[in-house]
Amino acid sequence: MRKVMIFVALLTLFSGLVYGNEVKVVVFPDGYVKVTVEMNVTKDENVSISLPVYEFLNLSVTLNGEKIPFILGEENITVYSSNAGLLRVTYITPDLTDKHGKVWKVLLPFNYTKDVTLPEGAVIVGLSGIPLEIRGNSVVMPRGEQYIEYVVPPMFYNNQVKRGFGVQYSLFVVSFILGLVFGLYGGRIKVMLSRGVSLDDLVERYDLNKEEQDVLAYIAEHGGRVRQADIRNDLGIPRTTTWRILKRLEKMNLIKLEKVNNETYAILKVKIKSR
């Protein structure tokens, strides 16, 4: 009888760990991510929620649907629950996505079950673990740090997938093509970056958008090291957008960000040939 009671207690505890706390992640086409952390709390409880990002927007903390005060730390949020119920923390961040060429990677540094909604038409090309469930463009990942890699094909390709082209087959085709490309040209890309490369080549290799091109060109034209504030002011780009672009370029290993006193500097890591 005692063994049965211990087993039931352990099963209840495990179920609470897996299903009691959940993170919902919605990935937008531009790389921004909406994170929603939900957990059941008891009355008069001090709760600490991990905040694994540096840049975030629209932070909201509610208990049973009503906003409550919180303490924002460097890596977490602390709240006091005056009542029992559902605690929900939501925010939007660009820090959880990375892009190399056509391949996007969404990082999931949460120790809870994660319900991830990818952009419409996304095709998964890599997973860090075995998903608990896949339904449409949503993937449920297990506890622990995980990641999902995906590509968003052109519109005509999306239509083929929606008509039943076959998720497994399309995943295989995309993975094969990507592996072939990187296998054939990966070494050549490294050599080009060390000897100097044109901005047009970088655009082709990394699928850079117009704003990313402008920022790289600006840094190159100003000696390879500039302040974030100068980029923002001279190019007329909003503060949040500038930070998102710089973080994306940093993840591509094209620049590095350096904090000096209260200023952030963007420093080129590749030699860009003048046009």
KAJOHU-V53506 format. One line per field, one symbol per residue. ss: DSSP state (H for helix, E for strand, L for the rest). A space follows every 50 residues. Layout:
ss: ???
This chain:
ss: LHHHHHHHHHHHHHHHHHHHEEEEEEELLLLLEEEEEEEEELLLEEEEEE LLLLLLEEEEEEELLEELLLEELLLEEEEEELLLEEEEEEEEELLLEEEE LLEEEEEELLLLEEEEELLLLEEEEEELLLLLEEELLEEEELLLLEEEEE EELLHHHHHHHHHHHLHHHHHHHHHHHHHHHHHHHHHHHHHHHHHLEEHH HHHHHHLLLHHHHHHHHHHHHLLLEEEHHHHHHHHLLLHHHHHHHHHHHH HLLLEEEEEELLEEEEEELLLEELL
